[in-house]
Amino acid sequence: MLAGLDPEQRAVATALHGPVCVLAGAGTGKTRAITHRIAYGVRSGVYQPQQVLAVTFTARAAGEMRGRLRQLGADGVQARTFHSAALRQLQYFWPRAVGGPVPQLLERKIQLVAESAGRCGLRVQRTELRDLTAEIEWAKVTQIGPDDYPAAVQKSGRDAPRDPAETAQVYRVYEEAKSRRGVIDFEDVLLLTAAILEDRPDIADQVRAQYRHFTVDEYQDVSPLQQRLLDQWTGPGGGASLCVVGDASQTIYSFTGATPDYLLNFRSRHPEATVVKLVRDYRSTPQVVHLANGLLAQARGEAARHRLELVSQREAGPEPGYTEYEDEPTEAETTARRIKDLLATGVRASEVAVLFRTNGQSEVYEQALADLGVPYQLKGAERFFERPEVRDAGVLLRGAARAAADPLTAGAPDLAGQVRAVLASRGFTPEPPAGSGAVRDRWESLAALVRLAEEFERTRTAEGLGADLAAYVAELDARAAAQHAPAVEGVTLASLHAAKGLEWDAVYLVGLTEGTLPIIYAKTDEHVEEERRLLYVGVTRARKHLSLSWALSRSPGGRASRKPTRFLDGLRPGSAAPGTRTGARGGRGGVEFGERAAGRKVRGPVKCRVCERVLTDAVERKLRRCESCPSTMDEALYERLREWRARQARKQGAPAYVVFTDATLMAIAEDVPANRQELAQISGVGAMKLDKYGAAVLSLCAGEEPEEEPDGVMDDGPVEPA
């Protein structure tokens, strides 16, 4: 059970008696550590599985935890969300504590909020209605009533979506409407369960006798109401059977009432607690980790003082790439092309993500990917096992598994073949349909079931177990119950908030401009720091490839008035760290690109070499001339450079732009540098690329053939801005 754990993970797994606080950085294997802790406790006889309750914040995370515990032989352990665990207790104890049937759960509170707003004489648009509903949820989880809401908003510095007095009025009418109809909302589930345990010591004692060992994942996201319920679960003293896990640097849900205070003050409340820090990052390359550490090195506030400096355990990879675009459509189209080039190297579409600050930014990327025929999926869409085609496929597979001799599966050589044969009766084909949309989405769902069958068969065979259709259907049922969906083969489009807890081989962070990140309504220092943590979460989703980009204007021909996010100051090429006048990185960590020799690059405004107009376009600045001004480019040299670049890219198995972008090659062909110093002056030729490719490029500029590097040499230089 302890084999394969690193020393810190092993310390977590063997600390079977609380209080225990695990401070776990991104990618450090926290889920592995805590599931092994629970399983080790069960397998060693210290824990009875039915006496363990593990809680987290999403059904997906709870499902993943249940799946891992099942694989580790810890069946019977309860792994649930806060709301799911509280609802079960509320349904069980309500007749005894209150009497009568349990109030019906209000599935969609937004409709009742709309009715309440109408009764208050307010006209509320759909987007405003979502904000109004979120405000009521925030008030309830922070245990603020309607009468106290306006004062609480002012005290917290919260940017309320509308007049707090109006919100308080709607909040009051909403609560009255629920009471009249005999319904409760999700926040009431927590509130009523906590109240019953507080008012009925006999029921509280029964719960504490049932559950003696508690594990809370993502503890930095706990709300005051959830902490109140947790205190009732654990009882007086509160820590003897409690293990909490979290990372203050990943606190990004304060707008919902989440606070890292309980995590940060855990040792103060439990002086006897065992504290373990997990900092070995198994997810990301040193280059990605370096940037993540650099972001936090510039952070301020209480959470920043408790930051963890990660140490990558992976081999080196490519440097993060930084790209500035003229406008948003160009950013989206170029990002889509780069993704398509990356997929051509063998990276799976399901291992690529485009992450943005707001959901409204997704449309242009959906269109750009669709135009290139690249499949994608929107995070936060319908749950996998609730999709009609998946439910239909489940019925067919279940029927085939029960049949003694199903003609659909006759002659299939293996499990995956049987699954393909069954799904073929519903239109599944080995090759995807052309285009995108609902037809492609349906095919991707069925293809995910086929891939899962292939993975299931490999795993079972390796374990010496059989892998027939009946066993596969049982696995599907277990996954559906746990909401543990297989990966759909498409590029993921998601907001930074929705990306929390996920990871990909390649991540494209887009739209990184002031006003978007940090968002324009982040007014206080505390809110700005949360926006920084949001970018940190985005960076740490990447295993190997990381691209960061921004556009100077919203639309083509628009005014180039935008600026890249301040969070990259001192980290991206050519920028100065906050409070400095140089391009040095700020604080510990960070990423250092090019410009390592003082005065090597041109400083100040860049003027056209022909008409001397000040240039703002990124490509024009690289060429040092207006697009409309005559070019002095040596066309023959440019073609030789392109052919050389293509050979380099083939050797490295990487897109051509990783070597040099077209704009950089054009600039070289126009300037025709004669030595390293002149080559170094060209934008896009950083120090690492100068060392790696300088001799070959100068040979080409001199009309000579460069010495070719042997096959297999991989590029370890940064992806320079286009």
N, C-alpha and C positions, 0 to 999 in steps of 0.2 A: 504493500500500500504506500510505502514511503519512497520506493525506488523511483528514480527519475526526478525527484524534487530537488531544487537547489537549497542551500542551507537556510535561507530565510523562509522559503515555502515550507520546508520541513519543520521549522520552528512554529509556524502557524498550525500545521497539521497535528503537532504533538502537544499543543497548548489546549488541552481538552477541558480545562476548567477556567471559567471567566473570573473577572472581566478581561476580555482580550480586545485590543484595538489594532486593526491591520491598516496601515497607511500604504495604499497600493497605487503606484503610478500607472500610467497608461501602458498597456501591453506587457505588464509584469506577471501575468498569470494569476490574478487574484481569484478568478472563478475556480481554477485548478486547485489553488491552495485551500480554499474554504470547502470545496466539495470533498477533497481528500481528508480534510480535518473531520468533517461529519462522517465520512465512510470509515475512517480510521477509528473514530469513537465507537461506531456501531460494530465494526468487525472485531474490535478488541474487547467488546462487552461493557465498555464504560457507558455508552448510550443505548437506550432502547429506542429503536427507530420511530415508534409511534409517539415518543416523547420529545421529538425534535421538530422544531418549526423554523424554517428558513424563509425569510420574506425579502422581496425585492420590489421593483417599481413597475415592471412591464410583464405582460403575459408571456412575451417571447423569452425574456430573461429567466422567468420562473420555469418555463418549459425546458429551456436549455439546462438549467440546474437539475431538474428532475431526470432528464435524459442521462446526464453524467452520473448522477447518483445511482441510477439503475444499472449502468455499465460497471460501476464500482461495487455492486453487490449491496447497496444500501436501500433496497426496496422498503417502502413503508414510511419513509421520511416525508413530511409535508413540506413542499416548496411552493409558495404562493405569493401573490401580490398582497400588499396591505389590505386592499379592498376585498379581495377574495377571501382571505382568512377572517376578516372581520364579519363579512356577510354570513359565512357559515356559522359563526358563533351567535350572531344576532338571530338568525333563523332558528337555531337550536334553543336559545335561552329566552326568546321573546315571550312565548306562551307562559312560561314560569315567572318571568320578571314583571311582565306588563299585563298579559292575558289577551286572548283573542288572536286573530290571525296577524301575521307579520304584514306591515304596510307594503303595498306594491312598490317596486323600485321604478323610478322614473328614468326611462332609458334616454330620452332626449329632452333635457331641461331647457334647451334653447327655445322650444315652442312655447313653453309656459312662461319663460322670461319675456317673450314677445307679447303674449297676452297681458302680462303684468305691466309692461311698458305702455301698452294701449290703454289700460285702465287708468294709468297715471297721466293720460293725455299727451304722451310723447310719441313723436314719429321717429322711428329708428330704422335706418337702412340695414341691409343684411350684414355688411361688414361691421357696422357699429353694434349690431346685435351680438355678434361673436365676442367683441370686446367687452360688452356689458355683462355677458354670461361669465367671461373669464374673471371680471372684477368681483362678481358675487362668489365665485369659487375661491378666489384669493382671500376674500374676507372670511369665508367659512373655515378654510384650513388654518388661517392665522387666528381663528377664534375671536373674530370681531363681529359684533352684531350690527344691525342696520343703524341704530342710533349712534354708535361709536365710529362708524365708517368714515365720515368726513374728517374728523380729527385724526384718525389713524393715517389717512392719506397724506394729510399735511405733515404729520410727524415723520413719516417714513420717506418723504420726498418722492413718492410714487407719482409717475406721470399718468394721471387718471384720464381715460378716454373721453369723459364728459364731466359736466358739473357734478362734484361728489354728492351734493344735496339731491340731485335728480336720481343718481345711482342708488343712494340710500333709500329713496322713496320706492323705486322699483324693487329693490332687495326686500323691503318690508312687505310689499304686496305679494311678491313671489312666495315668501315664507307663509303668508296667510293662505294663499291659494293652495299650496301643498297640504296644509293642515286641513282645509275644507274637503279636499279630495281624498285624503287618507293615503297620500303617497310620500315617498322619501327620495332624496337624490343620493349620489355616491358619497358626498361629503357627510350626509346624515348617517350613512352606514358606520363610518368611523366614530362620529360624535355619539350616536346612540349606544354603540358597543362599549365605548369608554365610559359613558354615563352609567350603564348597567353594572359594569365591573366596579365602579366607584361606589354606587349606592347599595350593592348587594355583596357584602363580603363573602357570603356562602358560595355565590356563583364565581367570584374572583378566585376563591380557594380551589374550586373545582377545575377551573382553567389552568391554574398554576400546577395542580397535581397532574393534569394531562400533559402539559408542555413544560419541560424542565430545562430544555436547552434551546436557546434562541440564537439565530444568526441573521444579521441585517446587512444586506448588500447595498451598495450605493448610498451609504449612510450620510454623505454630504448633501443628499437631496431630500432628507427627511423634513417634514413640516412640523410646526408646533402641535397640530392635532394628531399627527402620526406618532410623535414622541409621547404625547399624553397617553395614547393607547398602548404604546410599547411599555411605558412605565407601569401600567396596570397589568400587562401580561407578566412582566418579570417580578412585580411585587416589591415590598419594602427592601431597601438595599439596592435592588435593581441590577446588580452587576454579576452576581455569583454564577449565573448561567448564560451570560450574554457575550456574543462576539460580534463586533461591528467592523465593517470594511468600507473604506472610501478614500477619496482623494479630493482635498479642498480645491485643487487647481482645475477640477472638472465640474465645479459648481456653476451650472448654466441655466438653472430653472428657478431663480429667485422670484421671477415674475409670477410663478404659481404658488409662492409661499415657501419654497424650499430654502433652507439655510444651512451653511456649514458649521454653524456655532456649536451644535451638539457634537460634531466630530472633533472640532478644534478644542473643545473644553472637556472632552471625555476623560482625560487624565486628571483634570481638576475635580470632576465629580466622582471619579474612581481612582484614588491615588495608588491603589494596589494593583492597578491594571497592568497586564503584559502588553507592551507596544512593539509591534514588528513592522519594519519598513521594507517594502518590496520596491527595489529600484532597478533590477536587472530587466531590461526591456528585450523581450523575445520577438516582438512584432516587427519593429522598424530597424532600418539600416542606421549605421552611425551618422550618416549625413542627415537623415530625417530627425533623429534624436537630437543632433546638434542644434538644428533650427528650433525644435520644441523647447529645449533648454534655454536657448537665447531669448525666445518670447517671454518665458517666465522670469528670466533674469532682469527684465525691465519692468516687471510688475510691481505694484504697490499695494499696501493694505494688509489686513490680518491674514487672509488666505495666502498671500504671497510670502509671508514670513514663514509659512509652514510648507513651502513648495518642496517637492522631491526632485533632485537632479538625477535624471535617468542615465543608465549606462547600457548602451546597446550590446547585445550578445550575438548580433548577426555580422556576416561579412560585409565589407564595404560595398556600396552601391553608387548609383549616379547622384550627383548633387541636385538639390531642388532647383527647378528652373523658374525664372522670373520673366514675365513677358508683359509689355505695355502695348495696348492696342489703341487704334484711332477711335473706334466706336464699338458699341456692344454687339451689333450683328457680326462685325469682323472678328471679335473675340470668340463668339459662339461658333462661327463657321470654321475658324482656324483650330479651335479646340476640338471640334468634331473631326476634322481631317487628321489631327495628331492622334486622336483616339483610334481612328481607322488604321493609321499606320502602325500604331502599337499593337492592335489586334492582329495585324498581318505578321508580326514577329512571333505569334504563338500565345500571347496573353489572352485569357478567356474574357469575354465581355462581362461576365458576372464578377470578375475581379477588378473592374474599373468603376470609378464613381466620379460624378461631377457634383460638387457641393457648393451651395450658395447660402446667403444669409436669409433671404426671404423666399417664400414659395412662388411669389410673383415673377421671380427671375427664371423659372424653369421653362417657360413656353418657348423662348428663343432657342434653347438648347434641345428641346424636344424636336423642333422643326429642323434644326441643323443636322441632328443625328438621323432623323427620318429621311432627309434629302440625300444622305449618303448611304442609306440602307443599313444603318447600324441599329440593331435592336436595343431597346432601353426599357427600363421599368421605373415607375415613380414610387418612391418610398412612401409608405403611409396609405397605399391603396388597399383594396379589399384583401382580407386575410386569405392566404393561399388555400387552406382546406375548406374555405367557405365559397370558393369560386364554383360556379355551376358546372363547368367542365371537369373540375377535380372531384366534386361530389358524384357526378355521373360516372366518371372513371372508377371511383371507389366501388360503386354498386356493381359494375361489370366485372371488376377484378375479384370481388367477393363471390360473385356467382360462379366465375370460372374456377376459383379455388375449391368451391364445394362440389362442383361437378366431377364425377369419377373420370369421365373422358370427354373433355370439352373439345369440339371440333375446331374452335378458334386457336387452341394452343397445340394441336396435334402437329408433330414434326418440328416444333421449336427446339433448338439445340440447348438452350439454357434459360435461366429465369428471365433475363432481360429480353430474350427473344419471345418468350411467352407474353410478357407485358406489352411488347410492341404489337404482337398479333392481336391481343385483346383491344388495345387502343386504336388499331387500324380500323376496327369496325365503327369507330366514331370519327374517322377521317384523318387519323394521325399518319404522317408520312415521314420517311427518313430525312428528307430535306425540308427546310422551312419554306413557307409560302413567301412570295415576293411582297415587298412593301411592309407597311407597319399597320397599326390599328388593332381592332378587336380580333381579327383572324389570326394575326401574328401573336397576339397575347395568348389566345387559346392554345396555339401550337406550342408556345414556350411553356405553358403550364403542363401539358402532356409530356413534353420533352424532359421536363424536370422529374417527372415520375419514372421515366425510362432510365435517366442517369442515376436516380436513387436506387433503382433495382440493380444496376451494375455495381454500385458501391456496396450495397447490402450483400450481394453475392460474393464479392471479393472479401469483405470482412468476415462473413460466416465461413467461407472456405478456409481462410487463414486461421480461424479458431477451431477448425476441424468439425464444424457444424453443417447441417444441411441447409440449403437455401431454396425451398420450394415456394410455390405461389401462396400457400396458406401462411407460411412464416412471414412472407413479405407483406401480406395483407394485415397481419397482426402488427407488424412494424408501422405500417401506415396508420392504423388505428391508434397506436401509442403516440405517434407523432402528432396526430390530429388532436388528441386529448391534451397534449402538452404544447400545442401551437408551435411545434418545432418543424418549420417548413423547410423543404430543400431549396437550394438556390435556383432561381430562374435565370436562364442564360441571356442576360441583357445588361447593358450599362446602367448603373443605378444613378438616378437623378434624385437628390435629396437636399433638404435644408440642413444646415449645420446642427440644429437641434435634433432633427430626426436621425442624424448619423451617429449619435451617441451610442456606444456599445457595439458598433460595427467596425469592420476593417476590410481593406481591399489592397491588392498588389499595387494599383496605381490610383492616385487621387488627384483630381484637378480642382483646385480651389479658385473660384472665379468671382468676378465682380468685387474685388478687394479695394474699394475706394472709400474715402472719407464720406460720411453721410450714409453709407451702407454698412460698413464695418469700421469703426463703431457706427451703429445705426443713429440716425439724426436725433432721435429723441432720448439718447443716452446722455443725460445732462450732468449727473453727479459723478464724482470720481469713482464711487462704488459701482455705478452702472457701466462706466467705461471699462473698468477692470473686468467686469463680467463679460463684456464684449471681447476683451483680449483672451479670456479663458475659452470663449467660443471658438476663436481662431486656433488656439492651442489644441482643442478637441479635434478640429478639422485636420490639422497637421498630423496628429498622432493616429489618424485613421489609416495612414499610408504605410504599407510595408516596405516598398522599394522605390517606386516612381512617385514623385511629387512635383506638381506644377502649380504655380501661383500667378494669377494674372489680374489685370484691371484694364478698363477702357477710359480714355480721356473724355469722351462724350457719349451721350445716350444713343444718338442716331447719326448716320452718315452725314457729313457736312455740318454737324453741330459744333458749337463752340467747345474747344478743348479746355474746359475749365475744371475738370475733376483732378483730384490728387490721389495717389495711392495711399492706402491706409497707413496711419502713423505707427501701427504696430510692427511694421516691417522696417522702420527707420533703424539704420545701423546693421541691418541683416541682409537687405537686398543690395545688389550692386549699385554703387554710386550714391548711396544715401548715407547721411550722417546719423549717428546715434543721438537720442534725445539729450540735449544739453551739451553737445559737442560740436566741433566744427570740422570734424574729419569723418571719414567713412569707416572708422573702427567700429567693431561690434560693441554693443552695450552689455555690460555685466558678464557673468559666466555663461558659457555656451555661445550660441549664435552660429552664424555661418559667415565665412570670409571668402569673398570671391574677388578675383582679379585685383586691379588697382593697388597692387602691393608695393609698387615702386612709386615713391613720392613724385608727383608731377607728371606721371606717365600719360595720363589721359587729358584730353582737352577739357578745361573747366569753363564755367560761365555759359552765356548764350552761344548756340551753334548757328553760324550764318552760312547761307548758300555760297559756295565757292565761285558761282557765276554772277548772281545778281546781288548778293550780300543781304538778302532778306533773312530775318531771324526765323529759324525753322522750329516748328512744334511737332510735326508728324514724326513718329518714331522711326519709320523707314527713311524719310528724308534726312533726319538728323544723322542716321547711320551713314548715308551716302554723302552727306554734307553738300547737298544741292537740292533745289526744288525738283519735283517730278517733271515739271514742264520745261525746265532748263536743259540745254543740250548736254548730252553725256559724252564723256571722253573714254568710255569703257572700251577696253581691248576685248572685242568679242571672241577672238580665238582663245585668249587666255581664260576668259570666263567659261568657255566650253571645256577647256582642259581641267579647270578647277572642278567643274561639275562632274566630269568623268572620274577624276581622282576621288572626290567625295563619295561617289556612288560605290567605288571599290572599298573604301574604308567602311562605309555603312554595311555593306554585305559581309565583310569580315567580322564586324561587331554584332551582326544580327539586330541592328537598331535602325530607326528612321534616319534618313539623310540629314535632317535638321539638327540631329544630336551632334554631328561633326561640325558643320557650320550652316547657318541659314542662308537662303538665297540672297538676302540683302547684304549679308557679310561678304559673300563671294563677289557680289557686284561692286561693293566698296573696294575690295582688294583689286579687282580687275580695273577699276578706275584709277586708283592711286598707284598701283604696281610698285609696292614697297621694295627697296633694295637691300634692307637689312632688318634685323630684329627690332631695332628701335622704331623704325618707320611702321613695321607691321603691328607693333604693340599699340600704336596710336589709333588703329582702326577699331571702331566700336564693334563688339562681338568677339574680339580676340582677347580673351582673358589670359591671365598668367599661366593657368594650367594648360590651356589650349595652345598657348605660345610654345610651351615646353614640348608638348606632344606632337604638334603639327607644324611648328614654325619652320623647321628645316625643309620639309617637303613643300610647303607653300612657297618659300623663297626660291627653291629650285625651279618650280613651275613658273614663277615670275621672271626668272632669269632665262627661260626658254629651255631648261634642262628637265630631264625625267628624274623624279625623286626616287630615292631608295625605298623600296616597298618593305613594310614590316611583315613578318611572318604571319600566316593565318592564325587566328585564335587570340590575337591581342585585343583586349576589350577596352573600350573607352571608359575611363574613370573620371573624366572631367565633367564640369558642370554644363548644363544646358543653358547656353547664353540667351539673353533676351533677343527676340526677333527684331 
